[in-house]
Amino acid sequence: AVDALLAEGRAVAEARLYAMVREYGLPEPVWHVELRLPGGPGLGGVDAYWPDHAVAVELDSRAPRHAVHGVSGRRG
């Protein structure tokens, strides 16, 4: 039951982020991406990434991140 509530909270936060990007006319980010150093290790997943601006957003949530392209998130 707690896991379901946490997942619901993450979904609400992500929906708000999607809405804010569109409402404020921000460029479309890459959603749910795993960042890596060029030729190096992974840095972790973020919820939104604007590569042209080197800006990343990670929502603070206690819910675990869903798998991204078969790679599990960094939170447990």
N, CA, C and O atoms as a Tripos MOL2 file, in Angstrom:
@<TRIPOS>MOLECULE
protein
  304   303    76     0     0
PROTEIN
NO_CHARGES

@<TRIPOS>ATOM
      1 N           0.8260   -1.1970    0.0000 N.3       1 ALA1
      2 CA          0.0000    0.0000    0.0000 C.3       1 ALA1
      3 C           0.8670    1.2560    0.0000 C.2       1 ALA1
      4 O           0.5790    2.2180   -0.7120 O.2       1 ALA1
      5 N           1.9310    1.2420    0.8030 N.am      2 VAL2
      6 CA          2.8230    2.4080    0.8620 C.3       2 VAL2
      7 C           3.5220    2.6020   -0.4770 C.2       2 VAL2
      8 O           3.6530    3.7290   -0.9540 O.2       2 VAL2
      9 N           3.9700    1.5080   -1.0820 N.am      3 ASP3
     10 CA          4.6320    1.6140   -2.3880 C.3       3 ASP3
     11 C           3.7010    2.2210   -3.4300 C.2       3 ASP3
     12 O           4.1360    3.0140   -4.2650 O.2       3 ASP3
     13 N           2.4280    1.8550   -3.3860 N.am      4 ALA4
     14 CA          1.4610    2.4050   -4.3400 C.3       4 ALA4
     15 C           1.2820    3.9020   -4.1300 C.2       4 ALA4
     16 O           1.1930    4.6560   -5.0990 O.2       4 ALA4
     17 N           1.2290    4.3390   -2.8730 N.am      5 LEU5
     18 CA          1.1040    5.7740   -2.5850 C.3       5 LEU5
     19 C           2.3350    6.5390   -3.0470 C.2       5 LEU5
     20 O           2.2180    7.6320   -3.6010 O.2       5 LEU5
     21 N           3.5150    5.9720   -2.8230 N.am      6 LEU6
     22 CA          4.7450    6.6340   -3.2610 C.3       6 LEU6
     23 C           4.7980    6.7300   -4.7770 C.2       6 LEU6
     24 O           5.1770    7.7650   -5.3250 O.2       6 LEU6
     25 N           4.4190    5.6490   -5.4570 N.am      7 ALA7
     26 CA          4.4110    5.6640   -6.9220 C.3       7 ALA7
     27 C           3.4070    6.6920   -7.4380 C.2       7 ALA7
     28 O           3.6680    7.3690   -8.4320 O.2       7 ALA7
     29 N           2.2670    6.8100   -6.7700 N.am      8 GLU8
     30 CA          1.2640    7.8020   -7.1710 C.3       8 GLU8
     31 C           1.8200    9.2160   -6.9990 C.2       8 GLU8
     32 O           1.5780   10.0860   -7.8360 O.2       8 GLU8
     33 N           2.5640    9.4450   -5.9170 N.am      9 GLY9
     34 CA          3.1870   10.7540   -5.6960 C.3       9 GLY9
     35 C           4.1860   11.0890   -6.7860 C.2       9 GLY9
     36 O           4.2450   12.2310   -7.2410 O.2       9 GLY9
     37 N           4.9700   10.1120   -7.2120 N.am     10 ARG10
     38 CA          5.9330   10.3290   -8.2930 C.3      10 ARG10
     39 C           5.1950   10.6560   -9.5800 C.2      10 ARG10
     40 O           5.6130   11.5480  -10.3190 O.2      10 ARG10
     41 N           4.1080    9.9520   -9.8620 N.am     11 ALA11
     42 CA          3.3430   10.2110  -11.0840 C.3      11 ALA11
     43 C           2.7690   11.6270  -11.0790 C.2      11 ALA11
     44 O           2.7660   12.2970  -12.1120 O.2      11 ALA11
     45 N           2.2860   12.0850   -9.9280 N.am     12 VAL12
     46 CA          1.7500   13.4470   -9.8200 C.3      12 VAL12
     47 C           2.8580   14.4630  -10.0630 C.2      12 VAL12
     48 O           2.6600   15.4320  -10.7960 O.2      12 VAL12
     49 N           4.0230   14.2490   -9.4560 N.am     13 ALA13
     50 CA          5.1460   15.1790   -9.6360 C.3      13 ALA13
     51 C           5.5880   15.2230  -11.0950 C.2      13 ALA13
     52 O           5.8730   16.3000  -11.6190 O.2      13 ALA13
     53 N           5.6500   14.0700  -11.7580 N.am     14 GLU14
     54 CA          6.0430   14.0400  -13.1680 C.3      14 GLU14
     55 C           5.0110   14.7400  -14.0410 C.2      14 GLU14
     56 O           5.3740   15.4490  -14.9800 O.2      14 GLU14
     57 N           3.7300   14.5500  -13.7450 N.am     15 ALA15
     58 CA          2.6830   15.2270  -14.5150 C.3      15 ALA15
     59 C           2.8070   16.7440  -14.3700 C.2      15 ALA15
     60 O           2.6040   17.4780  -15.3370 O.2      15 ALA15
     61 N           3.1350   17.2100  -13.1770 N.am     16 ARG16
     62 CA          3.3240   18.6480  -12.9610 C.3      16 ARG16
     63 C           4.5340   19.1680  -13.7370 C.2      16 ARG16
     64 O           4.4940   20.2680  -14.2880 O.2      16 ARG16
     65 N           5.5960   18.3860  -13.7780 N.am     17 LEU17
     66 CA          6.7750   18.8020  -14.5400 C.3      17 LEU17
     67 C           6.4450   18.8890  -16.0280 C.2      17 LEU17
     68 O           6.8110   19.8640  -16.6830 O.2      17 LEU17
     69 N           5.7550   17.8810  -16.5700 N.am     18 TYR18
     70 CA          5.3410   17.9200  -17.9790 C.3      18 TYR18
     71 C           4.5310   19.1850  -18.2520 C.2      18 TYR18
     72 O           4.7710   19.8870  -19.2350 O.2      18 TYR18
     73 N           3.5660   19.4680  -17.3710 N.am     19 ALA19
     74 CA          2.6970   20.6340  -17.5570 C.3      19 ALA19
     75 C           3.4900   21.9370  -17.4940 C.2      19 ALA19
     76 O           3.2400   22.8500  -18.2800 O.2      19 ALA19
     77 N           4.4390   22.0310  -16.5720 N.am     20 MET20
     78 CA          5.2400   23.2560  -16.4500 C.3      20 MET20
     79 C           6.0870   23.5010  -17.6930 C.2      20 MET20
     80 O           6.2080   24.6380  -18.1500 O.2      20 MET20
     81 N           6.6670   22.4470  -18.2350 N.am     21 VAL21
     82 CA          7.4850   22.5920  -19.4480 C.3      21 VAL21
     83 C           6.6370   23.1770  -20.5690 C.2      21 VAL21
     84 O           7.0720   24.0870  -21.2750 O.2      21 VAL21
     85 N           5.4510   22.6620  -20.7250 N.am     22 ARG22
     86 CA          4.5690   23.1400  -21.7990 C.3      22 ARG22
     87 C           3.9970   24.5250  -21.4940 C.2      22 ARG22
     88 O           3.9430   25.3810  -22.3770 O.2      22 ARG22
     89 N           3.5720   24.7450  -20.2570 N.am     23 GLU23
     90 CA          2.9620   26.0230  -19.8740 C.3      23 GLU23
     91 C           3.9250   27.1930  -20.0500 C.2      23 GLU23
     92 O           3.5220   28.2760  -20.4750 O.2      23 GLU23
     93 N           5.1830   26.9750  -19.7270 N.am     24 TYR24
     94 CA          6.1670   28.0550  -19.8040 C.3      24 TYR24
     95 C           6.9120   28.0880  -21.1330 C.2      24 TYR24
     96 O           7.8500   28.8670  -21.3040 O.2      24 TYR24
     97 N           6.4960   27.2450  -22.0720 N.am     25 GLY25
     98 CA          7.0970   27.2690  -23.4010 C.3      25 GLY25
     99 C           8.5590   26.8600  -23.4300 C.2      25 GLY25
    100 O           9.3240   27.3270  -24.2740 O.2      25 GLY25
    101 N           8.9470   25.9870  -22.5070 N.am     26 LEU26
    102 CA         10.3320   25.5100  -22.4910 C.3      26 LEU26
    103 C          10.5500   24.5500  -23.6540 C.2      26 LEU26
    104 O           9.6070   23.9090  -24.1170 O.2      26 LEU26
    105 N          11.7940   24.4470  -24.1290 N.am     27 PRO27
    106 CA         12.0690   23.4460  -25.1590 C.3      27 PRO27
    107 C          11.7920   22.0490  -24.5990 C.2      27 PRO27
    108 O          11.9400   21.8100  -23.4000 O.2      27 PRO27
    109 N          11.4000   21.1560  -25.4590 N.am     28 GLU28
    110 CA         11.0920   19.7880  -25.0300 C.3      28 GLU28
    111 C          12.3830   19.0960  -24.5850 C.2      28 GLU28
    112 O          13.3420   19.0280  -25.3540 O.2      28 GLU28
    113 N          12.4160   18.5860  -23.3560 N.am     29 PRO29
    114 CA         13.6110   17.8770  -22.8970 C.3      29 PRO29
    115 C          13.5950   16.4210  -23.3620 C.2      29 PRO29
    116 O          12.6140   15.9580  -23.9430 O.2      29 PRO29
    117 N          14.6550   15.7280  -23.1100 N.am     30 VAL30
    118 CA         14.6910   14.2750  -23.2280 C.3      30 VAL30
    119 C          14.1620   13.7700  -21.8870 C.2      30 VAL30
    120 O          14.7070   14.1020  -20.8340 O.2      30 VAL30
    121 N          13.1100   12.9740  -21.9280 N.am     31 TRP31
    122 CA         12.4840   12.5040  -20.6890 C.3      31 TRP31
    123 C          13.0690   11.1710  -20.2530 C.2      31 TRP31
    124 O          13.3350   10.3060  -21.0880 O.2      31 TRP31
    125 N          13.2700   11.0010  -18.9630 N.am     32 HIS32
    126 CA         13.7060    9.7430  -18.3400 C.3      32 HIS32
    127 C          14.9340    9.1680  -19.0430 C.2      32 HIS32
    128 O          14.8530    8.1690  -19.7570 O.2      32 HIS32
    129 N          16.0420    9.8090  -18.8270 N.am     33 VAL33
    130 CA         17.2760    9.4220  -19.5080 C.3      33 VAL33
    131 C          18.3470    9.0650  -18.4790 C.2      33 VAL33
    132 O          18.4080    9.6470  -17.3970 O.2      33 VAL33
    133 N          19.1740    8.1140  -18.8320 N.am     34 GLU34
    134 CA         20.3420    7.7590  -18.0280 C.3      34 GLU34
    135 C          21.5260    8.5480  -18.5650 C.2      34 GLU34
    136 O          21.8610    8.4320  -19.7440 O.2      34 GLU34
    137 N          22.1560    9.3400  -17.7300 N.am     35 LEU35
    138 CA         23.3090   10.1330  -18.1570 C.3      35 LEU35
    139 C          24.5920    9.3470  -17.9390 C.2      35 LEU35
    140 O          24.7420    8.6360  -16.9460 O.2      35 LEU35
    141 N          25.5170    9.4870  -18.8900 N.am     36 ARG36
    142 CA         26.8180    8.8130  -18.8130 C.3      36 ARG36
    143 C          27.9010    9.7960  -19.2050 C.2      36 ARG36
    144 O          27.6810   10.6900  -20.0210 O.2      36 ARG36
    145 N          29.0640    9.6250  -18.6210 N.am     37 LEU37
    146 CA         30.2260   10.3780  -19.0670 C.3      37 LEU37
    147 C          30.6500    9.8220  -20.4180 C.2      37 LEU37
    148 O          30.5370    8.6160  -20.6350 O.2      37 LEU37
    149 N          31.1320   10.6550  -21.3340 N.am     38 PRO38
    150 CA         31.5740   10.1440  -22.6390 C.3      38 PRO38
    151 C          32.6230    9.0450  -22.4520 C.2      38 PRO38
    152 O          33.7030    9.2910  -21.9150 O.2      38 PRO38
    153 N          32.2990    7.8510  -22.8930 N.am     39 GLY39
    154 CA         33.2170    6.7260  -22.7820 C.3      39 GLY39
    155 C          33.4490    6.2630  -21.3560 C.2      39 GLY39
    156 O          34.3550    5.4700  -21.1010 O.2      39 GLY39
    157 N          32.6440    6.7450  -20.4270 N.am     40 GLY40
    158 CA         32.8670    6.4190  -19.0210 C.3      40 GLY40
    159 C          31.6440    5.8430  -18.3410 C.2      40 GLY40
    160 O          30.7200    5.3540  -18.9900 O.2      40 GLY40
    161 N          31.6570    5.9110  -17.0200 N.am     41 PRO41
    162 CA         30.5860    5.3010  -16.2370 C.3      41 PRO41
    163 C          29.2880    6.1020  -16.2900 C.2      41 PRO41
    164 O          29.2640    7.2740  -16.6670 O.2      41 PRO41
    165 N          28.2230    5.4310  -15.9020 N.am     42 GLY42
    166 CA         26.9370    6.0950  -15.8080 C.3      42 GLY42
    167 C          26.8960    7.0370  -14.6180 C.2      42 GLY42
    168 O          27.4960    6.7710  -13.5770 O.2      42 GLY42
    169 N          26.1810    8.1390  -14.7850 N.am     43 LEU43
    170 CA         26.0350    9.1130  -13.7080 C.3      43 LEU43
    171 C          24.7080    8.9430  -12.9790 C.2      43 LEU43
    172 O          24.5410    9.4400  -11.8650 O.2      43 LEU43
    173 N          23.7690    8.2450  -13.6030 N.am     44 GLY44
    174 CA         22.4580    8.0430  -13.0020 C.3      44 GLY44
    175 C          21.3610    8.5780  -13.8880 C.2      44 GLY44
    176 O          21.6120    9.2140  -14.9110 O.2      44 GLY44
    177 N          20.1500    8.3090  -13.4760 N.am     45 GLY45
    178 CA         18.9980    8.7210  -14.2590 C.3      45 GLY45
    179 C          18.4450   10.0560  -13.8130 C.2      45 GLY45
    180 O          18.5390   10.4210  -12.6410 O.2      45 GLY45
    181 N          17.8690   10.7790  -14.7530 N.am     46 VAL46
    182 CA         17.1930   12.0380  -14.4560 C.3      46 VAL46
    183 C          15.8240   12.0150  -15.1270 C.2      46 VAL46
    184 O          15.5950   11.2740  -16.0830 O.2      46 VAL46
    185 N          14.9300   12.8350  -14.6130 N.am     47 ASP47
    186 CA         13.5730   12.8790  -15.1520 C.3      47 ASP47
    187 C          13.4840   13.6900  -16.4300 C.2      47 ASP47
    188 O          12.6960   13.3550  -17.3140 O.2      47 ASP47
    189 N          14.2660   14.7410  -16.5480 N.am     48 ALA48
    190 CA         14.2590   15.5820  -17.7520 C.3      48 ALA48
    191 C          15.6730   16.1040  -17.9820 C.2      48 ALA48
    192 O          16.3880   16.4450  -17.0400 O.2      48 ALA48
    193 N          16.0610   16.1590  -19.2590 N.am     49 TYR49
    194 CA         17.4150   16.6140  -19.6060 C.3      49 TYR49
    195 C          17.3490   17.4340  -20.8830 C.2      49 TYR49
    196 O          16.7880   17.0090  -21.8930 O.2      49 TYR49
    197 N          17.9420   18.6320  -20.8080 N.am     50 TRP50
    198 CA         18.0530   19.5200  -21.9610 C.3      50 TRP50
    199 C          19.5240   19.5330  -22.3810 C.2      50 TRP50
    200 O          20.2960   20.3400  -21.8640 O.2      50 TRP50
    201 N          19.9310   18.6480  -23.3140 N.am     51 PRO51
    202 CA         21.3460   18.5240  -23.6720 C.3      51 PRO51
    203 C          21.9420   19.7970  -24.2670 C.2      51 PRO51
    204 O          23.1240   20.0680  -24.0590 O.2      51 PRO51
    205 N          21.1570   20.5810  -24.9990 N.am     52 ASP52
    206 CA         21.6930   21.8120  -25.5860 C.3      52 ASP52
    207 C          22.0570   22.8420  -24.5310 C.2      52 ASP52
    208 O          22.8400   23.7560  -24.7880 O.2      52 ASP52
    209 N          21.4870   22.6920  -23.3460 N.am     53 HIS53
    210 CA         21.7270   23.6530  -22.2720 C.3      53 HIS53
    211 C          22.4670   23.0280  -21.0920 C.2      53 HIS53
    212 O          22.7710   23.7180  -20.1190 O.2      53 HIS53
    213 N          22.7570   21.7370  -21.1680 N.am     54 ALA54
    214 CA         23.4190   20.9930  -20.0900 C.3      54 ALA54
    215 C          22.6670   21.1580  -18.7710 C.2      54 ALA54
    216 O          23.2680   21.4010  -17.7240 O.2      54 ALA54
    217 N          21.3240   21.0200  -18.8410 N.am     55 VAL55
    218 CA         20.4710   21.1470  -17.6590 C.3      55 VAL55
    219 C          19.7230   19.8350  -17.4540 C.2      55 VAL55
    220 O          19.1510   19.2750  -18.3890 O.2      55 VAL55
    221 N          19.7390   19.3580  -16.2190 N.am     56 ALA56
    222 CA         19.0200   18.1380  -15.8740 C.3      56 ALA56
    223 C          18.1260   18.4090  -14.6680 C.2      56 ALA56
    224 O          18.4690   19.2050  -13.7950 O.2      56 ALA56
    225 N          16.9790   17.7400  -14.6310 N.am     57 VAL57
    226 CA         16.0550   17.8410  -13.5010 C.3      57 VAL57
    227 C          15.7700   16.4340  -12.9980 C.2      57 VAL57
    228 O          15.4220   15.5410  -13.7710 O.2      57 VAL57
    229 N          15.9200   16.2530  -11.7090 N.am     58 GLU58
    230 CA         15.5600   15.0040  -11.0560 C.3      58 GLU58
    231 C          14.5530   15.3530   -9.9700 C.2      58 GLU58
    232 O          14.8600   16.1150   -9.0540 O.2      58 GLU58
    233 N          13.3620   14.8010  -10.0710 N.am     59 LEU59
    234 CA         12.3410   15.0460   -9.0620 C.3      59 LEU59
    235 C          12.7040   14.3050   -7.7860 C.2      59 LEU59
    236 O          13.1370   13.1540   -7.8300 O.2      59 LEU59
    237 N          12.5290   14.9590   -6.6660 N.am     60 ASP60
    238 CA         12.8190   14.3490   -5.3760 C.3      60 ASP60
    239 C          11.5950   13.5630   -4.9320 C.2      60 ASP60
    240 O          10.5580   14.1390   -4.6010 O.2      60 ASP60
    241 N          11.7250   12.2600   -4.9300 N.am     61 SER61
    242 CA         10.6110   11.3930   -4.5740 C.3      61 SER61
    243 C          11.1630   10.1600   -3.8930 C.2      61 SER61
    244 O          12.2870    9.7370   -4.1640 O.2      61 SER61
    245 N          10.3800    9.5960   -3.0230 N.am     62 ARG62
    246 CA         10.8090    8.3630   -2.3570 C.3      62 ARG62
    247 C          10.4570    7.1240   -3.1690 C.2      62 ARG62
    248 O          10.8910    6.0170   -2.8490 O.2      62 ARG62
    249 N           9.6740    7.3140   -4.2100 N.am     63 ALA63
    250 CA          9.2770    6.1750   -5.0390 C.3      63 ALA63
    251 C          10.4300    5.7670   -5.9410 C.2      63 ALA63
    252 O          11.1380    6.6290   -6.4620 O.2      63 ALA63
    253 N          10.6290    4.4740   -6.1330 N.am     64 PRO64
    254 CA         11.7080    4.0360   -7.0230 C.3      64 PRO64
    255 C          11.4260    4.4080   -8.4670 C.2      64 PRO64
    256 O          10.2760    4.4420   -8.9060 O.2      64 PRO64
    257 N          12.4960    4.6850   -9.1960 N.am     65 ARG65
    258 CA         12.3980    5.0100  -10.6210 C.3      65 ARG65
    259 C          12.0760    3.7260  -11.3800 C.2      65 ARG65
    260 O          12.5790    2.6510  -11.0530 O.2      65 ARG65
    261 N          11.2330    3.8590  -12.3940 N.am     66 HIS66
    262 CA         10.9380    2.7170  -13.2670 C.3      66 HIS66
    263 C          12.1530    2.4560  -14.1440 C.2      66 HIS66
    264 O          12.9730    3.3470  -14.3630 O.2      66 HIS66
    265 N          12.2630    1.2470  -14.6380 N.am     67 ALA67
    266 CA         13.3830    0.9030  -15.5130 C.3      67 ALA67
    267 C          13.3500    1.7600  -16.7700 C.2      67 ALA67
    268 O          12.2850    2.0240  -17.3290 O.2      67 ALA67
    269 N          14.5290    2.1890  -17.2060 N.am     68 VAL68
    270 CA         14.6720    2.9760  -18.4270 C.3      68 VAL68
    271 C          15.4760    2.1410  -19.4050 C.2      68 VAL68
    272 O          16.6560    1.8740  -19.1780 O.2      68 VAL68
    273 N          14.8440    1.7300  -20.4850 N.am     69 HIS69
    274 CA         15.5000    0.9050  -21.5040 C.3      69 HIS69
    275 C          16.1850   -0.3060  -20.8750 C.2      69 HIS69
    276 O          17.3070   -0.6550  -21.2410 O.2      69 HIS69
    277 N          15.4990   -0.9410  -19.9250 N.am     70 GLY70
    278 CA         16.0270   -2.1460  -19.3190 C.3      70 GLY70
    279 C          17.0570   -1.9160  -18.2340 C.2      70 GLY70
    280 O          17.6170   -2.8790  -17.7090 O.2      70 GLY70
    281 N          17.3240   -0.6620  -17.8820 N.am     71 VAL71
    282 CA         18.2870   -0.3570  -16.8250 C.3      71 VAL71
    283 C          17.5000    0.1310  -15.6320 C.2      71 VAL71
    284 O          16.7260    1.0820  -15.7430 O.2      71 VAL71
    285 N          17.6880   -0.5110  -14.4850 N.am     72 SER72
    286 CA         16.9320   -0.0790  -13.3160 C.3      72 SER72
    287 C          17.4700    1.2500  -12.8190 C.2      72 SER72
    288 O          18.6160    1.6110  -13.0840 O.2      72 SER72
    289 N          16.6310    1.9670  -12.0990 N.am     73 GLY73
    290 CA         17.0060    3.2810  -11.5790 C.3      73 GLY73
    291 C          18.0040    3.1820  -10.4590 C.2      73 GLY73
    292 O          18.3560    2.0890  -10.0160 O.2      73 GLY73
    293 N          18.4570    4.3250  -10.0010 N.am     74 ARG74
    294 CA         19.4860    4.3430   -8.9790 C.3      74 ARG74
    295 C          18.9200    4.3570   -7.5790 C.2      74 ARG74
    296 O          19.6670    4.2220   -6.6100 O.2      74 ARG74
    297 N          17.6100    4.5170   -7.4520 N.am     75 ARG75
    298 CA         17.0100    4.5270   -6.1250 C.3      75 ARG75
    299 C          16.4250    3.1680   -5.8290 C.2      75 ARG75
    300 O          15.9950    2.4600   -6.7380 O.2      75 ARG75
    301 N          16.4060    2.8040   -4.5790 N.am     76 GLY76
    302 CA         15.8720    1.5120   -4.2510 C.3      76 GLY76
    303 C          14.8320    1.6080   -3.2670 C.2      76 GLY76
    304 O          14.2620    0.5920   -2.8690 O.2      76 GLY76
@<TRIPOS>BOND
     1     1     2 1
     2     2     3 1
     3     3     4 2
     4     3     5 am
     5     5     6 1
     6     6     7 1
     7     7     8 2
     8     7     9 am
     9     9    10 1
    10    10    11 1
    11    11    12 2
    12    11    13 am
    13    13    14 1
    14    14    15 1
    15    15    16 2
    16    15    17 am
    17    17    18 1
    18    18    19 1
    19    19    20 2
    20    19    21 am
    21    21    22 1
    22    22    23 1
    23    23    24 2
    24    23    25 am
    25    25    26 1
    26    26    27 1
    27    27    28 2
    28    27    29 am
    29    29    30 1
    30    30    31 1
    31    31    32 2
    32    31    33 am
    33    33    34 1
    34    34    35 1
    35    35    36 2
    36    35    37 am
    37    37    38 1
    38    38    39 1
    39    39    40 2
    40    39    41 am
    41    41    42 1
    42    42    43 1
    43    43    44 2
    44    43    45 am
    45    45    46 1
    46    46    47 1
    47    47    48 2
    48    47    49 am
    49    49    50 1
    50    50    51 1
    51    51    52 2
    52    51    53 am
    53    53    54 1
    54    54    55 1
    55    55    56 2
    56    55    57 am
    57    57    58 1
    58    58    59 1
    59    59    60 2
    60    59    61 am
    61    61    62 1
    62    62    63 1
    63    63    64 2
    64    63    65 am
    65    65    66 1
    66    66    67 1
    67    67    68 2
    68    67    69 am
    69    69    70 1
    70    70    71 1
    71    71    72 2
    72    71    73 am
    73    73    74 1
    74    74    75 1
    75    75    76 2
    76    75    77 am
    77    77    78 1
    78    78    79 1
    79    79    80 2
    80    79    81 am
    81    81    82 1
    82    82    83 1
    83    83    84 2
    84    83    85 am
    85    85    86 1
    86    86    87 1
    87    87    88 2
    88    87    89 am
    89    89    90 1
    90    90    91 1
    91    91    92 2
    92    91    93 am
    93    93    94 1
    94    94    95 1
    95    95    96 2
    96    95    97 am
    97    97    98 1
    98    98    99 1
    99    99   100 2
   100    99   101 am
   101   101   102 1
   102   102   103 1
   103   103   104 2
   104   103   105 am
   105   105   106 1
   106   106   107 1
   107   107   108 2
   108   107   109 am
   109   109   110 1
   110   110   111 1
   111   111   112 2
   112   111   113 am
   113   113   114 1
   114   114   115 1
   115   115   116 2
   116   115   117 am
   117   117   118 1
   118   118   119 1
   119   119   120 2
   120   119   121 am
   121   121   122 1
   122   122   123 1
   123   123   124 2
   124   123   125 am
   125   125   126 1
   126   126   127 1
   127   127   128 2
   128   127   129 am
   129   129   130 1
   130   130   131 1
   131   131   132 2
   132   131   133 am
   133   133   134 1
   134   134   135 1
   135   135   136 2
   136   135   137 am
   137   137   138 1
   138   138   139 1
   139   139   140 2
   140   139   141 am
   141   141   142 1
   142   142   143 1
   143   143   144 2
   144   143   145 am
   145   145   146 1
   146   146   147 1
   147   147   148 2
   148   147   149 am
   149   149   150 1
   150   150   151 1
   151   151   152 2
   152   151   153 am
   153   153   154 1
   154   154   155 1
   155   155   156 2
   156   155   157 am
   157   157   158 1
   158   158   159 1
   159   159   160 2
   160   159   161 am
   161   161   162 1
   162   162   163 1
   163   163   164 2
   164   163   165 am
   165   165   166 1
   166   166   167 1
   167   167   168 2
   168   167   169 am
   169   169   170 1
   170   170   171 1
   171   171   172 2
   172   171   173 am
   173   173   174 1
   174   174   175 1
   175   175   176 2
   176   175   177 am
   177   177   178 1
   178   178   179 1
   179   179   180 2
   180   179   181 am
   181   181   182 1
   182   182   183 1
   183   183   184 2
   184   183   185 am
   185   185   186 1
   186   186   187 1
   187   187   188 2
   188   187   189 am
   189   189   190 1
   190   190   191 1
   191   191   192 2
   192   191   193 am
   193   193   194 1
   194   194   195 1
   195   195   196 2
   196   195   197 am
   197   197   198 1
   198   198   199 1
   199   199   200 2
   200   199   201 am
   201   201   202 1
   202   202   203 1
   203   203   204 2
   204   203   205 am
   205   205   206 1
   206   206   207 1
   207   207   208 2
   208   207   209 am
   209   209   210 1
   210   210   211 1
   211   211   212 2
   212   211   213 am
   213   213   214 1
   214   214   215 1
   215   215   216 2
   216   215   217 am
   217   217   218 1
   218   218   219 1
   219   219   220 2
   220   219   221 am
   221   221   222 1
   222   222   223 1
   223   223   224 2
   224   223   225 am
   225   225   226 1
   226   226   227 1
   227   227   228 2
   228   227   229 am
   229   229   230 1
   230   230   231 1
   231   231   232 2
   232   231   233 am
   233   233   234 1
   234   234   235 1
   235   235   236 2
   236   235   237 am
   237   237   238 1
   238   238   239 1
   239   239   240 2
   240   239   241 am
   241   241   242 1
   242   242   243 1
   243   243   244 2
   244   243   245 am
   245   245   246 1
   246   246   247 1
   247   247   248 2
   248   247   249 am
   249   249   250 1
   250   250   251 1
   251   251   252 2
   252   251   253 am
   253   253   254 1
   254   254   255 1
   255   255   256 2
   256   255   257 am
   257   257   258 1
   258   258   259 1
   259   259   260 2
   260   259   261 am
   261   261   262 1
   262   262   263 1
   263   263   264 2
   264   263   265 am
   265   265   266 1
   266   266   267 1
   267   267   268 2
   268   267   269 am
   269   269   270 1
   270   270   271 1
   271   271   272 2
   272   271   273 am
   273   273   274 1
   274   274   275 1
   275   275   276 2
   276   275   277 am
   277   277   278 1
   278   278   279 1
   279   279   280 2
   280   279   281 am
   281   281   282 1
   282   282   283 1
   283   283   284 2
   284   283   285 am
   285   285   286 1
   286   286   287 1
   287   287   288 2
   288   287   289 am
   289   289   290 1
   290   290   291 1
   291   291   292 2
   292   291   293 am
   293   293   294 1
   294   294   295 1
   295   295   296 2
   296   295   297 am
   297   297   298 1
   298   298   299 1
   299   299   300 2
   300   299   301 am
   301   301   302 1
   302   302   303 1
   303   303   304 2
@<TRIPOS>SUBSTRUCTURE
     1 ALA1         2 RESIDUE 1 A ALA
     2 VAL2         6 RESIDUE 1 A VAL
     3 ASP3        10 RESIDUE 1 A ASP
     4 ALA4        14 RESIDUE 1 A ALA
     5 LEU5        18 RESIDUE 1 A LEU
     6 LEU6        22 RESIDUE 1 A LEU
     7 ALA7        26 RESIDUE 1 A ALA
     8 GLU8        30 RESIDUE 1 A GLU
     9 GLY9        34 RESIDUE 1 A GLY
    10 ARG10       38 RESIDUE 1 A ARG
    11 ALA11       42 RESIDUE 1 A ALA
    12 VAL12       46 RESIDUE 1 A VAL
    13 ALA13       50 RESIDUE 1 A ALA
    14 GLU14       54 RESIDUE 1 A GLU
    15 ALA15       58 RESIDUE 1 A ALA
    16 ARG16       62 RESIDUE 1 A ARG
    17 LEU17       66 RESIDUE 1 A LEU
    18 TYR18       70 RESIDUE 1 A TYR
    19 ALA19       74 RESIDUE 1 A ALA
    20 MET20       78 RESIDUE 1 A MET
    21 VAL21       82 RESIDUE 1 A VAL
    22 ARG22       86 RESIDUE 1 A ARG
    23 GLU23       90 RESIDUE 1 A GLU
    24 TYR24       94 RESIDUE 1 A TYR
    25 GLY25       98 RESIDUE 1 A GLY
    26 LEU26      102 RESIDUE 1 A LEU
    27 PRO27      106 RESIDUE 1 A PRO
    28 GLU28      110 RESIDUE 1 A GLU
    29 PRO29      114 RESIDUE 1 A PRO
    30 VAL30      118 RESIDUE 1 A VAL
    31 TRP31      122 RESIDUE 1 A TRP
    32 HIS32      126 RESIDUE 1 A HIS
    33 VAL33      130 RESIDUE 1 A VAL
    34 GLU34      134 RESIDUE 1 A GLU
    35 LEU35      138 RESIDUE 1 A LEU
    36 ARG36      142 RESIDUE 1 A ARG
    37 LEU37      146 RESIDUE 1 A LEU
    38 PRO38      150 RESIDUE 1 A PRO
    39 GLY39      154 RESIDUE 1 A GLY
    40 GLY40      158 RESIDUE 1 A GLY
    41 PRO41      162 RESIDUE 1 A PRO
    42 GLY42      166 RESIDUE 1 A GLY
    43 LEU43      170 RESIDUE 1 A LEU
    44 GLY44      174 RESIDUE 1 A GLY
    45 GLY45      178 RESIDUE 1 A GLY
    46 VAL46      182 RESIDUE 1 A VAL
    47 ASP47      186 RESIDUE 1 A ASP
    48 ALA48      190 RESIDUE 1 A ALA
    49 TYR49      194 RESIDUE 1 A TYR
    50 TRP50      198 RESIDUE 1 A TRP
    51 PRO51      202 RESIDUE 1 A PRO
    52 ASP52      206 RESIDUE 1 A ASP
    53 HIS53      210 RESIDUE 1 A HIS
    54 ALA54      214 RESIDUE 1 A ALA
    55 VAL55      218 RESIDUE 1 A VAL
    56 ALA56      222 RESIDUE 1 A ALA
    57 VAL57      226 RESIDUE 1 A VAL
    58 GLU58      230 RESIDUE 1 A GLU
    59 LEU59      234 RESIDUE 1 A LEU
    60 ASP60      238 RESIDUE 1 A ASP
    61 SER61      242 RESIDUE 1 A SER
    62 ARG62      246 RESIDUE 1 A ARG
    63 ALA63      250 RESIDUE 1 A ALA
    64 PRO64      254 RESIDUE 1 A PRO
    65 ARG65      258 RESIDUE 1 A ARG
    66 HIS66      262 RESIDUE 1 A HIS
    67 ALA67      266 RESIDUE 1 A ALA
    68 VAL68      270 RESIDUE 1 A VAL
    69 HIS69      274 RESIDUE 1 A HIS
    70 GLY70      278 RESIDUE 1 A GLY
    71 VAL71      282 RESIDUE 1 A VAL
    72 SER72      286 RESIDUE 1 A SER
    73 GLY73      290 RESIDUE 1 A GLY
    74 ARG74      294 RESIDUE 1 A ARG
    75 ARG75      298 RESIDUE 1 A ARG
    76 GLY76      302 RESIDUE 1 A GLY
